[in-house]
Amino acid sequence: MSTAAPLSISDARDQLASIINRAQNDHEPVFLSRRGRRVAAVIDADDLEHLMELAEDMADIRAAEESREEMRRTQKEPTPWEQVKADLGLV
């Protein structure tokens, strides 16, 4: 994680190309601040895409864990795949 102090937005305006290069080359976010409070970050586009994929994977993992916990709690058996397809008219 970036330990550099955030740049003010007004300073960032003057250094935009440099900020983009830092984010892209160092693969570290460059934080921007307004009135001393962090409000945004500039990060490499590929890094953002990777983070979004990881977040989606984690959401899927959590949903599966919640489903398994609900099945344990309610003692319901999962619906067989063939039954799901039949219920949806896919067979």
KOLSEGU-437334 format. One record per atom (N, C-alpha, C, O, CB): residue number from 0; residue in one letter; x, y, z. Coordinates in nm, 2 decimals, decimal comma. Glycine has a CB too. Layout:
N
 lumse marnu     px     py     pz
   NUM     A      X      Y      Z
...
! end
This chain:
91
 lumse marnu     px     py     pz
     0     M   0,08  -0,12   0,00
     0     M   0,00   0,00   0,00
     0     M   0,09   0,12   0,00
     0     M   0,20   0,13   0,06
     0     M  -0,10   0,00   0,12
     1     S   0,04   0,22  -0,07
     1     S   0,12   0,35  -0,08
     1     S   0,13   0,42   0,06
     1     S   0,03   0,43   0,13
     1     S   0,05   0,44  -0,18
     2     T   0,25   0,46   0,09
     2     T   0,27   0,53   0,21
     2     T   0,29   0,68   0,18
     2     T   0,31   0,76   0,28
     2     T   0,39   0,48   0,29
     3     A   0,30   0,72   0,06
     3     A   0,32   0,86   0,02
     3     A   0,20   0,94   0,07
     3     A   0,08   0,90   0,06
     3     A   0,34   0,88  -0,13
     4     A   0,23   1,06   0,11
     4     A   0,12   1,15   0,15
     4     A   0,03   1,19   0,03
     4     A   0,08   1,20  -0,08
     4     A   0,18   1,28   0,21
     5     P  -0,10   1,20   0,05
     5     P  -0,19   1,24  -0,06
     5     P  -0,15   1,37  -0,12
     5     P  -0,11   1,46  -0,05
     5     P  -0,33   1,23  -0,02
     6     L  -0,17   1,39  -0,25
     6     L  -0,15   1,52  -0,31
     6     L  -0,29   1,59  -0,31
     6     L  -0,39   1,53  -0,33
     6     L  -0,10   1,50  -0,46
     7     S  -0,28   1,72  -0,30
     7     S  -0,40   1,80  -0,31
     7     S  -0,44   1,80  -0,46
     7     S  -0,36   1,78  -0,55
     7     S  -0,37   1,95  -0,26
     8     I  -0,57   1,82  -0,48
     8     I  -0,62   1,82  -0,61
     8     I  -0,56   1,93  -0,70
     8     I  -0,53   1,91  -0,81
     8     I  -0,77   1,83  -0,61
     9     S  -0,54   2,04  -0,64
     9     S  -0,48   2,15  -0,71
     9     S  -0,33   2,12  -0,75
     9     S  -0,29   2,15  -0,86
     9     S  -0,48   2,28  -0,63
    10     D  -0,26   2,05  -0,67
    10     D  -0,12   2,00  -0,70
    10     D  -0,13   1,90  -0,81
    10     D  -0,05   1,89  -0,90
    10     D  -0,05   1,95  -0,58
    11     A  -0,23   1,81  -0,80
    11     A  -0,25   1,70  -0,90
    11     A  -0,27   1,75  -1,04
    11     A  -0,23   1,69  -1,13
    11     A  -0,36   1,61  -0,85
    12     R  -0,35   1,86  -1,05
    12     R  -0,38   1,92  -1,18
    12     R  -0,25   1,95  -1,25
    12     R  -0,23   1,93  -1,37
    12     R  -0,46   2,05  -1,16
    13     D  -0,15   2,01  -1,18
    13     D  -0,02   2,04  -1,24
    13     D   0,07   1,92  -1,27
    13     D   0,16   1,93  -1,35
    13     D   0,05   2,14  -1,15
    14     Q   0,04   1,81  -1,21
    14     Q   0,13   1,69  -1,22
    14     Q   0,06   1,57  -1,28
    14     Q   0,10   1,46  -1,25
    14     Q   0,19   1,66  -1,09
    15     L  -0,05   1,59  -1,35
    15     L  -0,13   1,48  -1,39
    15     L  -0,06   1,37  -1,47
    15     L  -0,07   1,25  -1,43
    15     L  -0,25   1,53  -1,48
    16     A   0,02   1,41  -1,56
    16     A   0,10   1,31  -1,64
    16     A   0,20   1,24  -1,55
    16     A   0,21   1,11  -1,57
    16     A   0,18   1,38  -1,76
    17     S   0,26   1,30  -1,46
    17     S   0,35   1,24  -1,37
    17     S   0,28   1,14  -1,27
    17     S   0,33   1,03  -1,25
    17     S   0,43   1,35  -1,28
    18     I   0,16   1,18  -1,23
    18     I   0,08   1,10  -1,14
    18     I   0,04   0,97  -1,21
    18     I   0,05   0,86  -1,16
    18     I  -0,04   1,17  -1,09
    19     I   0,00   0,98  -1,33
    19     I  -0,04   0,87  -1,41
    19     I   0,08   0,77  -1,43
    19     I   0,06   0,65  -1,42
    19     I  -0,10   0,91  -1,55
    20     N   0,19   0,83  -1,47
    20     N   0,31   0,75  -1,48
    20     N   0,35   0,68  -1,36
    20     N   0,38   0,56  -1,36
    20     N   0,43   0,84  -1,53
    21     R   0,34   0,74  -1,24
    21     R   0,37   0,68  -1,11
    21     R   0,28   0,56  -1,09
    21     R   0,32   0,45  -1,05
    21     R   0,36   0,78  -1,00
    22     A   0,15   0,58  -1,11
    22     A   0,05   0,48  -1,08
    22     A   0,08   0,36  -1,18
    22     A   0,07   0,24  -1,13
    22     A  -0,09   0,53  -1,10
    23     Q   0,11   0,39  -1,30
    23     Q   0,13   0,28  -1,40
    23     Q   0,26   0,21  -1,38
    23     Q   0,26   0,08  -1,38
    23     Q   0,12   0,34  -1,54
    24     N   0,37   0,28  -1,35
    24     N   0,50   0,22  -1,33
    24     N   0,52   0,15  -1,20
    24     N   0,58   0,04  -1,19
    24     N   0,60   0,32  -1,36
    25     D   0,47   0,21  -1,09
    25     D   0,49   0,16  -0,96
    25     D   0,39   0,07  -0,91
    25     D   0,40   0,00  -0,81
    25     D   0,51   0,28  -0,86
    26     H   0,27   0,06  -0,98
    26     H   0,16  -0,02  -0,94
    26     H   0,12   0,01  -0,80
    26     H   0,08  -0,08  -0,72
    26     H   0,19  -0,17  -0,96
    27     E   0,12   0,14  -0,76
    27     E   0,08   0,18  -0,63
    27     E  -0,02   0,30  -0,66
    27     E   0,00   0,38  -0,75
    27     E   0,20   0,23  -0,54
    28     P  -0,13   0,30  -0,58
    28     P  -0,22   0,41  -0,60
    28     P  -0,16   0,55  -0,56
    28     P  -0,08   0,55  -0,47
    28     P  -0,35   0,39  -0,52
    29     V  -0,20   0,65  -0,62
    29     V  -0,16   0,79  -0,59
    29     V  -0,29   0,85  -0,53
    29     V  -0,38   0,88  -0,61
    29     V  -0,10   0,87  -0,71
    30     F  -0,29   0,88  -0,40
    30     F  -0,41   0,94  -0,34
    30     F  -0,42   1,09  -0,36
    30     F  -0,32   1,16  -0,36
    30     F  -0,42   0,90  -0,19
    31     L  -0,54   1,14  -0,38
    31     L  -0,56   1,28  -0,39
    31     L  -0,65   1,32  -0,28
    31     L  -0,74   1,25  -0,23
    31     L  -0,63   1,31  -0,53
    32     S  -0,62   1,45  -0,23
    32     S  -0,70   1,50  -0,12
    32     S  -0,76   1,63  -0,15
    32     S  -0,72   1,71  -0,24
    32     S  -0,61   1,51   0,00
    33     R  -0,87   1,66  -0,08
    33     R  -0,94   1,79  -0,08
    33     R  -0,96   1,83   0,06
    33     R  -1,02   1,76   0,14
    33     R  -1,07   1,78  -0,16
    34     R  -0,91   1,95   0,09
    34     R  -0,92   2,00   0,23
    34     R  -0,86   1,91   0,33
    34     R  -0,91   1,89   0,44
    34     R  -1,06   2,03   0,27
    35     G  -0,75   1,84   0,29
    35     G  -0,67   1,75   0,38
    35     G  -0,73   1,61   0,40
    35     G  -0,68   1,53   0,48
    35     G  -0,67   1,81   0,51
    36     R  -0,84   1,58   0,33
    36     R  -0,90   1,45   0,34
    36     R  -0,89   1,38   0,21
    36     R  -0,92   1,43   0,10
    36     R  -1,05   1,47   0,37
    37     R  -0,85   1,25   0,21
    37     R  -0,84   1,17   0,09
    37     R  -0,97   1,15   0,03
    37     R  -1,07   1,11   0,09
    37     R  -0,77   1,03   0,12
    38     V  -0,98   1,18  -0,10
    38     V  -1,11   1,17  -0,17
    38     V  -1,11   1,09  -0,30
    38     V  -1,21   1,05  -0,35
    38     V  -1,16   1,31  -0,21
    39     A  -0,99   1,06  -0,35
    39     A  -0,98   0,98  -0,47
    39     A  -0,84   0,92  -0,48
    39     A  -0,75   0,95  -0,41
    39     A  -1,01   1,07  -0,60
    40     A  -0,83   0,83  -0,58
    40     A  -0,70   0,76  -0,60
    40     A  -0,68   0,74  -0,75
    40     A  -0,78   0,71  -0,82
    40     A  -0,68   0,63  -0,53
    41     V  -0,56   0,76  -0,80
    41     V  -0,53   0,72  -0,94
    41     V  -0,45   0,59  -0,93
    41     V  -0,35   0,58  -0,87
    41     V  -0,45   0,84  -1,01
    42     I  -0,51   0,49  -1,01
    42     I  -0,44   0,36  -1,01
    42     I  -0,43   0,31  -1,15
    42     I  -0,51   0,36  -1,24
    42     I  -0,51   0,26  -0,92
    43     D  -0,34   0,22  -1,18
    43     D  -0,32   0,16  -1,31
    43     D  -0,45   0,09  -1,35
    43     D  -0,51   0,02  -1,27
    43     D  -0,20   0,07  -1,31
    44     A  -0,49   0,11  -1,47
    44     A  -0,62   0,05  -1,52
    44     A  -0,62  -0,10  -1,51
    44     A  -0,72  -0,16  -1,47
    44     A  -0,65   0,09  -1,67
    45     D  -0,50  -0,17  -1,55
    45     D  -0,50  -0,31  -1,53
    45     D  -0,50  -0,36  -1,39
    45     D  -0,56  -0,46  -1,36
    45     D  -0,37  -0,37  -1,60
    46     D  -0,44  -0,28  -1,30
    46     D  -0,45  -0,31  -1,16
    46     D  -0,60  -0,30  -1,11
    46     D  -0,64  -0,39  -1,03
    46     D  -0,36  -0,22  -1,07
    47     L  -0,67  -0,20  -1,15
    47     L  -0,81  -0,19  -1,11
    47     L  -0,89  -0,30  -1,17
    47     L  -0,97  -0,36  -1,09
    47     L  -0,87  -0,05  -1,17
    48     E  -0,87  -0,34  -1,29
    48     E  -0,94  -0,45  -1,35
    48     E  -0,92  -0,58  -1,27
    48     E  -1,01  -0,66  -1,24
    48     E  -0,90  -0,47  -1,50
    49     H  -0,79  -0,60  -1,23
    49     H  -0,76  -0,72  -1,15
    49     H  -0,83  -0,72  -1,01
    49     H  -0,88  -0,82  -0,97
    49     H  -0,61  -0,73  -1,13
    50     L  -0,83  -0,60  -0,95
    50     L  -0,90  -0,59  -0,82
    50     L  -1,05  -0,61  -0,83
    50     L  -1,11  -0,67  -0,74
    50     L  -0,87  -0,45  -0,76
    51     M  -1,11  -0,57  -0,94
    51     M  -1,25  -0,59  -0,96
    51     M  -1,28  -0,74  -0,98
    51     M  -1,38  -0,79  -0,93
    51     M  -1,30  -0,51  -1,08
    52     E  -1,19  -0,81  -1,05
    52     E  -1,21  -0,95  -1,07
    52     E  -1,20  -1,02  -0,94
    52     E  -1,28  -1,11  -0,91
    52     E  -1,11  -1,01  -1,17
    53     L  -1,10  -0,98  -0,86
    53     L  -1,08  -1,05  -0,73
    53     L  -1,21  -1,02  -0,64
    53     L  -1,25  -1,11  -0,56
    53     L  -0,96  -0,99  -0,66
    54     A  -1,26  -0,90  -0,64
    54     A  -1,38  -0,86  -0,56
    54     A  -1,50  -0,95  -0,61
    54     A  -1,58  -0,99  -0,52
    54     A  -1,41  -0,72  -0,58
    55     E  -1,51  -0,97  -0,74
    55     E  -1,62  -1,05  -0,79
    55     E  -1,61  -1,20  -0,74
    55     E  -1,70  -1,26  -0,70
    55     E  -1,63  -1,05  -0,94
    56     D  -1,48  -1,25  -0,75
    56     D  -1,46  -1,38  -0,70
    56     D  -1,49  -1,40  -0,55
    56     D  -1,55  -1,49  -0,51
    56     D  -1,31  -1,42  -0,73
    57     M  -1,45  -1,30  -0,47
    57     M  -1,48  -1,30  -0,33
    57     M  -1,63  -1,30  -0,30
    57     M  -1,67  -1,36  -0,21
    57     M  -1,40  -1,19  -0,26
    58     A  -1,70  -1,22  -0,38
    58     A  -1,84  -1,21  -0,36
    58     A  -1,91  -1,35  -0,39
    58     A  -2,00  -1,39  -0,32
    58     A  -1,91  -1,10  -0,45
    59     D  -1,86  -1,41  -0,49
    59     D  -1,91  -1,55  -0,53
    59     D  -1,88  -1,65  -0,42
    59     D  -1,96  -1,73  -0,38
    59     D  -1,85  -1,60  -0,66
    60     I  -1,76  -1,64  -0,36
    60     I  -1,72  -1,73  -0,25
    60     I  -1,81  -1,71  -0,13
    60     I  -1,85  -1,80  -0,07
    60     I  -1,57  -1,71  -0,22
    61     R  -1,83  -1,58  -0,10
    61     R  -1,91  -1,55   0,02
    61     R  -2,06  -1,60   0,00
    61     R  -2,12  -1,65   0,09
    61     R  -1,91  -1,40   0,05
    62     A  -2,11  -1,58  -0,12
    62     A  -2,25  -1,63  -0,15
    62     A  -2,26  -1,78  -0,14
    62     A  -2,35  -1,83  -0,09
    62     A  -2,29  -1,58  -0,29
    63     A  -2,16  -1,85  -0,19
    63     A  -2,16  -1,99  -0,18
    63     A  -2,15  -2,04  -0,03
    63     A  -2,22  -2,13   0,01
    63     A  -2,04  -2,06  -0,26
    64     E  -2,07  -1,97   0,05
    64     E  -2,06  -2,00   0,19
    64     E  -2,19  -1,98   0,26
    64     E  -2,23  -2,06   0,34
    64     E  -1,95  -1,92   0,26
    65     E  -2,26  -1,87   0,23
    65     E  -2,39  -1,84   0,29
    65     E  -2,49  -1,94   0,25
    65     E  -2,57  -1,98   0,33
    65     E  -2,43  -1,70   0,24
    66     S  -2,48  -1,99   0,12
    66     S  -2,58  -2,09   0,08
    66     S  -2,56  -2,22   0,15
    66     S  -2,65  -2,29   0,19
    66     S  -2,57  -2,11  -0,07
    67     R  -2,43  -2,26   0,17
    67     R  -2,40  -2,38   0,24
    67     R  -2,44  -2,37   0,38
    67     R  -2,49  -2,47   0,44
    67     R  -2,25  -2,42   0,23
    68     E  -2,42  -2,26   0,45
    68     E  -2,46  -2,24   0,58
    68     E  -2,61  -2,24   0,60
    68     E  -2,67  -2,30   0,69
    68     E  -2,41  -2,10   0,64
    69     E  -2,69  -2,19   0,50
    69     E  -2,83  -2,19   0,50
    69     E  -2,88  -2,34   0,49
    69     E  -2,97  -2,38   0,56
    69     E  -2,89  -2,11   0,39
    70     M  -2,81  -2,42   0,40
    70     M  -2,85  -2,56   0,39
    70     M  -2,82  -2,63   0,51
    70     M  -2,90  -2,72   0,55
    70     M  -2,77  -2,62   0,27
    71     R  -2,71  -2,60   0,58
    71     R  -2,69  -2,67   0,71
    71     R  -2,79  -2,63   0,81
    71     R  -2,84  -2,72   0,89
    71     R  -2,55  -2,63   0,76
    72     R  -2,83  -2,50   0,82
    72     R  -2,92  -2,45   0,92
    72     R  -3,06  -2,51   0,89
    72     R  -3,13  -2,54   0,99
    72     R  -2,92  -2,30   0,91
    73     T  -3,10  -2,51   0,77
    73     T  -3,24  -2,56   0,74
    73     T  -3,24  -2,71   0,71
    73     T  -3,35  -2,77   0,70
    73     T  -3,29  -2,48   0,62
    74     Q  -3,13  -2,77   0,70
    74     Q  -3,12  -2,91   0,67
    74     Q  -3,18  -2,95   0,54
    74     Q  -3,23  -3,06   0,52
    74     Q  -3,18  -3,00   0,78
    75     K  -3,18  -2,86   0,44
    75     K  -3,23  -2,88   0,31
    75     K  -3,12  -2,94   0,22
    75     K  -3,00  -2,90   0,24
    75     K  -3,29  -2,76   0,24
    76     E  -3,15  -3,03   0,13
    76     E  -3,06  -3,08   0,03
    76     E  -3,06  -2,99  -0,09
    76     E  -3,16  -2,93  -0,12
    76     E  -3,10  -3,23  -0,01
    77     P  -2,94  -2,98  -0,15
    77     P  -2,94  -2,90  -0,28
    77     P  -3,02  -2,96  -0,39
    77     P  -3,04  -3,08  -0,39
    77     P  -2,79  -2,88  -0,33
    78     T  -3,07  -2,88  -0,47
    78     T  -3,15  -2,92  -0,58
    78     T  -3,06  -2,98  -0,69
    78     T  -2,97  -2,91  -0,73
    78     T  -3,24  -2,81  -0,64
    79     P  -3,08  -3,10  -0,73
    79     P  -3,00  -3,16  -0,84
    79     P  -3,00  -3,08  -0,97
    79     P  -3,11  -3,02  -1,00
    79     P  -3,04  -3,30  -0,87
    80     W  -2,89  -3,07  -1,03
    80     W  -2,87  -2,99  -1,15
    80     W  -2,97  -3,03  -1,26
    80     W  -3,03  -2,94  -1,32
    80     W  -2,73  -3,00  -1,21
    81     E  -3,00  -3,16  -1,28
    81     E  -3,09  -3,20  -1,38
    81     E  -3,23  -3,15  -1,35
    81     E  -3,31  -3,12  -1,44
    81     E  -3,10  -3,36  -1,38
    82     Q  -3,27  -3,14  -1,22
    82     Q  -3,40  -3,09  -1,18
    82     Q  -3,41  -2,94  -1,21
    82     Q  -3,51  -2,89  -1,25
    82     Q  -3,42  -3,11  -1,03
    83     V  -3,30  -2,86  -1,18
    83     V  -3,30  -2,72  -1,21
    83     V  -3,32  -2,70  -1,36
    83     V  -3,40  -2,61  -1,40
    83     V  -3,16  -2,66  -1,17
    84     K  -3,25  -2,77  -1,44
    84     K  -3,26  -2,76  -1,59
    84     K  -3,41  -2,79  -1,63
    84     K  -3,46  -2,72  -1,72
    84     K  -3,16  -2,85  -1,66
    85     A  -3,46  -2,90  -1,57
    85     A  -3,60  -2,93  -1,61
    85     A  -3,70  -2,82  -1,56
    85     A  -3,79  -2,79  -1,64
    85     A  -3,64  -3,07  -1,54
    86     D  -3,68  -2,77  -1,44
    86     D  -3,77  -2,66  -1,39
    86     D  -3,76  -2,54  -1,48
    86     D  -3,86  -2,46  -1,50
    86     D  -3,73  -2,62  -1,25
    87     L  -3,65  -2,51  -1,54
    87     L  -3,63  -2,40  -1,63
    87     L  -3,66  -2,43  -1,78
    87     L  -3,65  -2,34  -1,86
    87     L  -3,49  -2,35  -1,62
    88     G  -3,70  -2,55  -1,80
    88     G  -3,74  -2,59  -1,94
    88     G  -3,62  -2,60  -2,03
    88     G  -3,63  -2,58  -2,15
    88     G  -3,83  -2,49  -2,00
    89     L  -3,50  -2,64  -1,98
    89     L  -3,38  -2,65  -2,06
    89     L  -3,35  -2,79  -2,10
    89     L  -3,24  -2,81  -2,16
    89     L  -3,27  -2,59  -1,98
    90     V  -3,44  -2,88  -2,07
    90     V  -3,41  -3,02  -2,12
    90     V  -3,53  -3,07  -2,21
    90     V  -3,53  -3,18  -2,26
    90     V  -3,40  -3,12  -2,00
! end
